[in-house]
Amino acid sequence: MFDAKKLLDQFLGSQVPGGSGSIGQKGNDLLGMAKANPWKSGALAAVLLGTKTGRSIGGNALKLGGLAVIAGLGYQAYKNYQAGQKPEPSQALPELLPPPKDSPFSTEPQAVSNDFALSLVRAMIAAAKVDGHIDAGERSRIMDKVHLSGLGTEAEAFIDAELARPIDLDALVASAQTEEQRVEIYTASRLTIEPDTRTERGYLDMLAGRLGLPDALVDHIEATVASAKISL
């Protein structure tokens, strides 16, 4: 089985061989990698979406990092929600940091299973398909580009299969065992798309309902993701 965490990093732009240090430091290295070879530096979100949203994710994630994007945004939103703060989407988010190691949102290897990382990738792909622009022809073009990323045959086959099959919302919801994981599933989905159509907004609303997320918590996730995009 391929490493789903590495695949998620490819989606969100933190594949820095030998990289260390802060997310911000990694971002500088990634920007250089993107110019040299965009298919190996987190361009997969843009490849899958082929829209302004996809291109935005590619650029934003180069500065944020990989799994820490979803976990960090989810942690920030959840913390603000629990503190009773008012969502403020118009304010730019300061530099995003990984959640504390002792947090349920921790990105430490022992805290994030390969299966759940795979669920986050599935959530992103499902959200990418919502507007219906990925037909058979588009899927073929996407896979041609994915092949250039050097992900390996197993990961390529997984992406191709996920693009082809109908969205399985039941399985996606069932994969989240804790409230924090449910927050991350929604965060990954919201990060993938801008809900500027009824279809996209309807999908996110349905997902939030199926995940059992309180409206106030959803509002905080929405505000946090929007603020991250403003600041980046």
KOLVO-793134 format. One record per residue (C-alpha): x, y, z; residue in three letters. Coordinates in steps of 0.1 Angstrom, whole numbers, plus 5000, padded with zeros to 4 digits. Example, Ala and Ser with C-alpha at 12.3 -4.5 7.8 and 13.67 -1.06 7.14 Angstrom:
BEGIN
{pado {5123 4955 5078} "ala"}
{pado {5137 4989 5071} "ser"}
END
This chain:
BEGIN
{pado {5000 5000 5000} "met"}
{pado {5013 5034 4991} "phe"}
{pado {5019 5061 5018} "asp"}
{pado {4987 5082 5019} "ala"}
{pado {5004 5109 5040} "lys"}
{pado {5029 5115 5013} "lys"}
{pado {5001 5116 4987} "leu"}
{pado {4983 5142 5009} "leu"}
{pado {5015 5162 5010} "asp"}
{pado {5017 5161 4972} "gln"}
{pado {4982 5175 4971} "phe"}
{pado {4990 5203 4995} "leu"}
{pado {5026 5210 4987} "gly"}
{pado {5050 5199 5014} "ser"}
{pado {5071 5173 4996} "gln"}
{pado {5105 5187 5004} "val"}
{pado {5132 5160 5003} "pro"}
{pado {5152 5164 5035} "gly"}
{pado {5131 5194 5045} "gly"}
{pado {5131 5205 5081} "ser"}
{pado {5123 5236 5102} "gly"}
{pado {5091 5257 5103} "ser"}
{pado {5063 5256 5077} "ile"}
{pado {5074 5290 5066} "gly"}
{pado {5109 5279 5059} "gln"}
{pado {5097 5249 5040} "lys"}
{pado {5075 5272 5019} "gly"}
{pado {5105 5291 5006} "asn"}
{pado {5121 5258 4995} "asp"}
{pado {5088 5247 4979} "leu"}
{pado {5085 5279 4959} "leu"}
{pado {5118 5272 4943} "gly"}
{pado {5108 5236 4936} "met"}
{pado {5076 5247 4920} "ala"}
{pado {5094 5268 4895} "lys"}
{pado {5118 5240 4887} "ala"}
{pado {5092 5212 4885} "asn"}
{pado {5056 5220 4893} "pro"}
{pado {5044 5184 4890} "trp"}
{pado {5065 5174 4920} "lys"}
{pado {5057 5203 4943} "ser"}
{pado {5021 5202 4953} "gly"}
{pado {5004 5210 4920} "ala"}
{pado {4980 5181 4923} "leu"}
{pado {4952 5201 4937} "ala"}
{pado {4954 5224 4907} "ala"}
{pado {4956 5195 4884} "val"}
{pado {4925 5179 4898} "leu"}
{pado {4904 5210 4899} "leu"}
{pado {4916 5229 4869} "gly"}
{pado {4899 5260 4882} "thr"}
{pado {4909 5292 4900} "lys"}
{pado {4903 5274 4932} "thr"}
{pado {4927 5246 4923} "gly"}
{pado {4954 5271 4913} "arg"}
{pado {4948 5290 4945} "ser"}
{pado {4953 5259 4966} "ile"}
{pado {4985 5252 4949} "gly"}
{pado {4999 5286 4957} "gly"}
{pado {4986 5288 4992} "asn"}
{pado {4997 5253 5002} "ala"}
{pado {5032 5260 4991} "leu"}
{pado {5034 5284 5020} "lys"}
{pado {5015 5264 5045} "leu"}
{pado {5028 5229 5042} "gly"}
{pado {5012 5194 5038} "gly"}
{pado {4991 5176 5064} "leu"}
{pado {4996 5206 5087} "ala"}
{pado {4973 5227 5064} "val"}
{pado {4942 5206 5072} "ile"}
{pado {4951 5199 5108} "ala"}
{pado {4962 5234 5115} "gly"}
{pado {4931 5251 5101} "leu"}
{pado {4909 5225 5118} "gly"}
{pado {4926 5231 5151} "tyr"}
{pado {4924 5268 5149} "gln"}
{pado {4887 5268 5140} "ala"}
{pado {4879 5242 5168} "tyr"}
{pado {4898 5262 5194} "lys"}
{pado {4880 5295 5184} "asn"}
{pado {4847 5277 5185} "tyr"}
{pado {4853 5262 5219} "gln"}
{pado {4864 5296 5232} "ala"}
{pado {4831 5311 5221} "gly"}
{pado {4847 5336 5197} "gln"}
{pado {4828 5352 5168} "lys"}
{pado {4839 5340 5134} "pro"}
{pado {4857 5367 5115} "glu"}
{pado {4864 5356 5079} "pro"}
{pado {4875 5391 5068} "ser"}
{pado {4907 5391 5089} "gln"}
{pado {4938 5376 5075} "ala"}
{pado {4951 5345 5094} "leu"}
{pado {4986 5348 5109} "pro"}
{pado {5012 5322 5100} "glu"}
{pado {4996 5288 5105} "leu"}
{pado {5015 5265 5129} "leu"}
{pado {5010 5227 5133} "pro"}
{pado {4987 5218 5162} "pro"}
{pado {5003 5209 5196} "pro"}
{pado {5017 5174 5199} "lys"}
{pado {4992 5166 5226} "asp"}
{pado {4962 5178 5206} "ser"}
{pado {4937 5154 5190} "pro"}
{pado {4946 5174 5158} "phe"}
{pado {4983 5164 5161} "ser"}
{pado {5001 5156 5129} "thr"}
{pado {5026 5134 5146} "glu"}
{pado {5031 5100 5128} "pro"}
{pado {5016 5080 5156} "gln"}
{pado {4985 5102 5157} "ala"}
{pado {4975 5101 5121} "val"}
{pado {4969 5067 5105} "ser"}
{pado {4975 5060 5069} "asn"}
{pado {4938 5051 5065} "asp"}
{pado {4926 5085 5078} "phe"}
{pado {4951 5103 5056} "ala"}
{pado {4936 5084 5028} "leu"}
{pado {4902 5096 5038} "ser"}
{pado {4914 5132 5037} "leu"}
{pado {4926 5126 5001} "val"}
{pado {4892 5111 4993} "arg"}
{pado {4875 5141 5008} "ala"}
{pado {4894 5164 4986} "met"}
{pado {4888 5144 4954} "ile"}
{pado {4851 5141 4962} "ala"}
{pado {4848 5179 4967} "ala"}
{pado {4867 5184 4934} "ala"}
{pado {4841 5163 4916} "lys"}
{pado {4811 5181 4929} "val"}
{pado {4807 5207 4901} "asp"}
{pado {4806 5179 4875} "gly"}
{pado {4835 5192 4854} "his"}
{pado {4855 5160 4857} "ile"}
{pado {4841 5138 4829} "asp"}
{pado {4858 5109 4812} "ala"}
{pado {4878 5132 4789} "gly"}
{pado {4889 5155 4817} "glu"}
{pado {4898 5125 4839} "arg"}
{pado {4921 5112 4811} "ser"}
{pado {4938 5146 4809} "arg"}
{pado {4942 5147 4846} "ile"}
{pado {4958 5113 4847} "met"}
{pado {4982 5122 4820} "asp"}
{pado {4994 5151 4843} "lys"}
{pado {4993 5130 4874} "val"}
{pado {5016 5105 4857} "his"}
{pado {5042 5132 4854} "leu"}
{pado {5042 5138 4891} "ser"}
{pado {5060 5105 4897} "gly"}
{pado {5036 5093 4924} "leu"}
{pado {5040 5056 4915} "gly"}
{pado {5016 5032 4900} "thr"}
{pado {4996 5024 4932} "glu"}
{pado {4989 5060 4940} "ala"}
{pado {4980 5067 4903} "glu"}
{pado {4956 5038 4903} "ala"}
{pado {4940 5051 4935} "phe"}
{pado {4934 5086 4921} "ile"}
{pado {4921 5072 4888} "asp"}
{pado {4896 5049 4906} "ala"}
{pado {4885 5077 4930} "glu"}
{pado {4879 5101 4900} "leu"}
{pado {4858 5074 4882} "ala"}
{pado {4836 5062 4910} "arg"}
{pado {4806 5080 4925} "pro"}
{pado {4811 5100 4957} "ile"}
{pado {4805 5076 4987} "asp"}
{pado {4795 5100 5014} "leu"}
{pado {4786 5072 5037} "asp"}
{pado {4821 5058 5037} "ala"}
{pado {4836 5092 5040} "leu"}
{pado {4816 5101 5070} "val"}
{pado {4822 5067 5086} "ala"}
{pado {4859 5071 5083} "ser"}
{pado {4859 5099 5109} "ala"}
{pado {4859 5083 5143} "gln"}
{pado {4862 5115 5164} "thr"}
{pado {4848 5150 5163} "glu"}
{pado {4883 5163 5155} "glu"}
{pado {4885 5140 5125} "gln"}
{pado {4851 5151 5114} "arg"}
{pado {4863 5187 5115} "val"}
{pado {4893 5177 5094} "glu"}
{pado {4872 5159 5068} "ile"}
{pado {4851 5191 5064} "tyr"}
{pado {4881 5213 5065} "thr"}
{pado {4898 5193 5037} "ala"}
{pado {4866 5195 5016} "ser"}
{pado {4861 5232 5022} "arg"}
{pado {4898 5239 5014} "leu"}
{pado {4894 5222 4981} "thr"}
{pado {4865 5243 4967} "ile"}
{pado {4850 5277 4968} "glu"}
{pado {4812 5272 4973} "pro"}
{pado {4802 5298 4948} "asp"}
{pado {4776 5276 4932} "thr"}
{pado {4744 5260 4947} "arg"}
{pado {4758 5226 4940} "thr"}
{pado {4790 5232 4959} "glu"}
{pado {4773 5250 4987} "arg"}
{pado {4747 5222 4989} "gly"}
{pado {4774 5195 4990} "tyr"}
{pado {4793 5212 5019} "leu"}
{pado {4760 5218 5038} "asp"}
{pado {4751 5181 5033} "met"}
{pado {4785 5170 5044} "leu"}
{pado {4785 5191 5075} "ala"}
{pado {4750 5177 5084} "gly"}
{pado {4761 5141 5078} "arg"}
{pado {4792 5147 5099} "leu"}
{pado {4770 5161 5127} "gly"}
{pado {4790 5193 5130} "leu"}
{pado {4772 5221 5148} "pro"}
{pado {4764 5252 5127} "asp"}
{pado {4786 5274 5149} "ala"}
{pado {4816 5251 5144} "leu"}
{pado {4810 5250 5106} "val"}
{pado {4809 5288 5106} "asp"}
{pado {4843 5288 5124} "his"}
{pado {4858 5264 5098} "ile"}
{pado {4844 5285 5070} "glu"}
{pado {4859 5317 5085} "ala"}
{pado {4893 5301 5092} "thr"}
{pado {4897 5287 5057} "val"}
{pado {4885 5320 5042} "ala"}
{pado {4910 5339 5063} "ser"}
{pado {4938 5316 5054} "ala"}
{pado {4931 5323 5017} "lys"}
{pado {4929 5360 5023} "ile"}
{pado {4963 5361 5041} "ser"}
{pado {4980 5340 5014} "leu"}
END
